[in-house]
């Protein structure tokens, strides 16, 4: 009897392992946005909500990590980009068009693209630890279905249009996450002759 219980618990742990490892460390995010009445603000609050959801799930499996996720308002997109470039702040959500009008900068990296009406980019500095970016990506993509229902503009979000290699270089953490995510998806499907 105890043997069956032990086997069952091990199977549950193995099946849920991807969820357990999603939040592997303490996270502290302050996401810069321009205004509280824009889609950038809604996206930033949604990212915080999904990461909080991931934290609660990891706590239910015995995790003890913490999450501090805040949204901070700034005066202009120029100031936001400047603060990210200079590593004063590490995260921001801005319109892709606002970055396209500026000269290319090696310090800015994209985490995810959000095609919500216009294209928005979740950006960071290149110096942010790739494992932190992987944790953020896992937290968002593990709850993608919930993300899609947070706002009507998010309904078409899927992993194909959130992780897109475009004009802005992707952060190394997102590239590593993408490789792991695709490899893990392939393992879930069993080919039958």
C-alpha positions as CSV (number, residue, x, y, z in Angstrom):
1,X,0.0,0.0,0.0
2,X,2.7,2.4,0.9
3,X,4.7,1.4,-2.2
4,X,1.7,2.5,-4.4
5,X,1.4,5.8,-2.6
6,X,5.2,6.4,-3.0
7,X,5.0,5.6,-6.7
8,X,2.0,7.8,-7.2
9,X,3.7,10.7,-5.5
10,X,6.9,10.2,-7.6
11,X,4.8,10.2,-10.8
12,X,3.0,13.4,-9.8
13,X,6.3,15.1,-9.0
14,X,7.8,14.1,-12.3
15,X,4.7,15.2,-14.3
16,X,4.7,18.6,-12.4
17,X,8.5,19.0,-12.4
18,X,8.4,21.7,-15.2
19,X,6.0,23.8,-13.1
20,X,8.2,23.4,-9.9
21,X,11.4,24.5,-11.6
22,X,9.8,27.6,-13.3
23,X,10.6,29.9,-10.4
24,X,14.0,28.8,-9.3
25,X,15.1,32.0,-7.5
26,X,13.9,35.1,-5.8
27,X,12.7,37.7,-8.4
28,X,12.5,41.4,-8.1
29,X,11.1,43.3,-11.1
30,X,10.2,47.0,-11.5
31,X,8.7,47.4,-15.0
32,X,8.8,50.9,-16.4
33,X,5.9,52.1,-18.4
34,X,5.0,55.6,-19.7
35,X,1.4,56.0,-18.5
36,X,-1.3,54.1,-16.5
37,X,-3.8,54.5,-19.3
38,X,-1.9,52.7,-21.9
39,X,-1.7,49.1,-23.0
40,X,1.9,49.0,-21.8
41,X,0.6,49.4,-18.2
42,X,-2.0,46.6,-18.7
43,X,0.8,44.3,-20.1
44,X,3.1,45.1,-17.1
45,X,0.4,44.4,-14.6
46,X,-0.5,41.2,-16.4
47,X,3.1,40.0,-16.4
48,X,3.2,40.6,-12.6
49,X,0.0,38.7,-12.2
50,X,1.2,35.7,-14.1
51,X,4.5,35.6,-12.2
52,X,2.6,35.8,-8.9
53,X,0.5,32.9,-10.1
54,X,3.7,30.9,-10.8
55,X,5.0,31.8,-7.4
56,X,1.9,30.5,-5.7
57,X,2.1,27.3,-7.6
58,X,5.8,26.8,-6.7
59,X,4.9,27.5,-3.0
60,X,2.2,24.8,-3.1
61,X,5.0,22.4,-4.2
62,X,7.2,23.4,-1.3
63,X,9.1,26.3,-3.0
64,X,10.2,29.2,-0.8
65,X,11.1,31.8,-3.4
66,X,9.9,35.4,-3.3
67,X,8.6,37.8,-5.9
68,X,8.5,41.6,-5.9
69,X,6.9,42.8,-9.1
70,X,6.0,46.5,-9.4
71,X,5.0,48.9,-12.2
72,X,6.6,52.3,-12.2
73,X,5.6,55.2,-14.3
74,X,8.0,57.4,-16.2
75,X,7.7,60.7,-18.1
76,X,8.8,59.7,-21.6
77,X,9.8,56.7,-23.6
78,X,13.2,58.3,-24.2
79,X,13.8,58.4,-20.4
80,X,12.7,54.8,-20.1
81,X,15.1,53.6,-22.8
82,X,17.9,55.6,-21.3
83,X,17.4,54.1,-17.9
84,X,17.4,50.6,-19.3
85,X,20.5,51.3,-21.4
86,X,22.3,52.7,-18.3
87,X,21.1,49.7,-16.2
88,X,19.4,52.0,-13.7
89,X,16.3,49.9,-14.2
90,X,16.2,46.5,-15.8
91,X,12.7,46.0,-17.3
92,X,10.3,48.1,-19.4
93,X,7.4,47.6,-21.8
94,X,7.3,50.0,-24.7
95,X,5.9,50.1,-28.2
96,X,8.2,48.5,-30.8
97,X,7.8,51.6,-33.0
98,X,9.5,53.7,-30.2
99,X,12.6,51.6,-30.4
100,X,12.6,51.5,-34.2
101,X,13.0,55.2,-34.4
102,X,16.2,55.2,-32.4
103,X,19.6,54.1,-33.5
104,X,20.4,50.5,-32.7
105,X,21.8,50.0,-29.3
106,X,23.7,47.0,-28.1
107,X,22.5,47.3,-24.5
108,X,18.8,46.8,-25.1
109,X,17.5,43.2,-25.4
110,X,14.0,41.9,-25.9
111,X,12.4,39.4,-23.6
112,X,9.0,39.0,-25.3
113,X,6.9,40.6,-28.0
114,X,3.3,41.3,-27.3
115,X,1.1,41.8,-30.5
116,X,-1.8,43.6,-28.7
117,X,-3.2,46.0,-31.3
118,X,0.2,47.5,-31.9
119,X,3.4,45.6,-31.2
120,X,4.8,46.0,-27.7
121,X,8.2,44.8,-26.5
122,X,9.2,43.7,-23.0
123,X,12.8,44.8,-22.9
124,X,15.7,44.5,-20.5
125,X,19.4,45.3,-20.4
126,X,21.9,42.8,-21.8
127,X,23.5,42.5,-18.3
128,X,20.5,40.8,-16.7
129,X,21.2,37.2,-15.7
130,X,19.9,34.8,-18.3
131,X,18.4,32.4,-15.6
132,X,16.2,35.3,-14.4
133,X,14.9,35.9,-17.9
134,X,14.3,32.1,-18.3
135,X,12.3,32.2,-15.1
136,X,10.2,35.1,-16.3
137,X,9.6,33.4,-19.6
138,X,8.5,30.1,-17.9
139,X,6.2,32.1,-15.6
140,X,4.5,33.7,-18.5
141,X,4.3,30.8,-20.9
142,X,3.2,28.3,-18.3
143,X,0.1,30.5,-17.8
144,X,-0.4,31.5,-21.4
145,X,-4.1,30.5,-21.4
146,X,-4.8,32.7,-18.4
147,X,-2.8,35.5,-20.1
148,X,-5.0,35.3,-23.2
149,X,-8.1,35.9,-21.1
150,X,-6.8,38.9,-19.0
151,X,-7.6,41.3,-21.8
152,X,-9.4,41.1,-25.1
153,X,-6.3,42.3,-27.0
154,X,-4.3,39.4,-25.7
155,X,-6.6,36.7,-27.1
156,X,-4.3,35.8,-30.0
157,X,-1.2,35.5,-27.9
158,X,0.6,32.2,-28.4
159,X,4.2,31.1,-28.1
160,X,4.9,31.6,-31.8
161,X,4.1,35.3,-31.7
162,X,5.5,36.1,-28.2
163,X,9.0,34.7,-28.9
164,X,9.9,36.3,-32.2
165,X,13.4,37.1,-33.5
166,X,13.0,40.6,-35.0
167,X,14.8,43.9,-35.2
168,X,15.7,44.0,-31.5
169,X,18.2,41.4,-30.4
170,X,16.7,38.8,-28.0
171,X,18.1,38.3,-24.6
172,X,20.2,35.2,-24.1
173,X,17.8,34.0,-21.4
174,X,14.9,34.1,-23.9
175,X,16.9,32.2,-26.5
176,X,17.8,29.5,-24.0
177,X,14.2,29.3,-22.8
178,X,13.0,29.0,-26.4
179,X,15.3,26.1,-27.0
180,X,14.3,24.3,-23.8
181,X,10.6,25.0,-24.3
182,X,10.7,23.5,-27.9
183,X,12.7,20.5,-26.8
184,X,10.4,19.8,-23.9
185,X,7.3,20.1,-26.2
186,X,8.8,17.6,-28.6
187,X,9.3,15.2,-25.8
188,X,5.6,15.4,-24.8
189,X,4.5,13.9,-28.2
190,X,4.9,10.2,-28.8
191,X,5.0,9.2,-32.4
192,X,2.9,6.1,-33.2
193,X,3.6,3.9,-36.3
